[in-house]
Amino acid sequence: ANELRVGLVDGDALIRGGRRLVINSQPDLRVVFEEENGLKALERIPDLLIDVLVIDHRLKGIDGIELANRLVESLLQRSSRCREY
């Protein structure tokens, strides 16, 4: 019952699908969000309950590095707990 909720942000549908298969094959992991566009992900992610976010650097809209930077900035502005690795 203790599943980690995983988000996948990857511009390649085949790679994203492969990652989803691997992640969902684990009993304690479940993909709950997928997106190929960095800007769309930036809009949606702050309102979702996601424990782990896997971001590829090649995205449509903005790249994965910019997405990660903007997400951290957004979460820090909201006074949310956020850890960078």
C-alpha positions in Angstrom: 0.0 0.0 0.0 3.0 2.3 0.3 3.6 3.1 -3.3 5.9 5.8 -4.6 4.0 8.0 -7.2 6.3 8.6 -10.1 6.1 11.3 -12.8 7.8 10.9 -16.2 8.7 13.9 -18.4 10.3 12.7 -21.6 10.0 13.9 -25.2 10.3 10.4 -26.7 7.2 8.4 -26.4 9.0 5.1 -26.9 11.5 5.7 -24.1 8.7 7.1 -21.8 6.7 3.9 -22.5 9.7 1.7 -21.7 10.4 3.5 -18.5 6.7 3.2 -17.6 6.9 -0.6 -18.1 10.0 -0.9 -15.9 8.6 1.4 -13.1 5.1 -0.2 -13.1 6.6 -3.7 -12.9 7.9 -2.9 -9.4 5.4 -3.5 -6.6 6.1 -0.3 -4.8 6.2 2.1 -7.7 3.5 3.5 -10.0 3.6 6.0 -12.8 0.9 8.6 -12.1 1.9 11.4 -14.6 3.4 11.5 -18.0 4.2 14.5 -20.3 6.4 15.2 -23.3 6.3 19.0 -23.2 8.4 20.8 -20.5 6.1 23.9 -20.5 2.9 21.7 -20.0 4.6 19.7 -17.3 5.6 23.0 -15.5 2.0 24.0 -15.4 0.6 20.7 -14.1 3.3 19.2 -11.8 3.0 21.7 -8.9 -0.6 20.6 -8.3 0.0 16.9 -8.4 0.9 14.4 -5.7 4.2 13.0 -7.1 7.0 11.5 -4.9 9.6 11.1 -7.7 10.0 13.0 -10.9 12.1 11.6 -13.8 12.9 14.3 -16.3 14.8 13.8 -19.6 16.8 16.8 -20.7 15.4 16.7 -24.3 11.9 18.0 -24.2 9.5 20.1 -26.3 8.9 23.6 -25.0 11.7 24.0 -22.5 14.5 21.5 -21.8 14.6 19.3 -18.7 17.3 21.3 -16.9 15.2 24.5 -17.3 12.1 22.6 -16.2 13.9 21.3 -13.0 15.2 24.8 -12.2 11.7 26.4 -12.6 10.0 23.6 -10.6 12.5 24.0 -7.7 12.0 27.8 -7.8 8.3 27.5 -7.8 8.2 25.0 -4.9 10.5 27.2 -2.9 8.3 30.2 -3.5 5.3 28.2 -2.2 7.3 27.4 1.0 7.0 23.7 0.1 9.5 21.1 1.2 11.7 20.4 -1.7 15.0 18.4 -1.9 17.4 18.6 -4.8 19.6 15.7 -5.8 
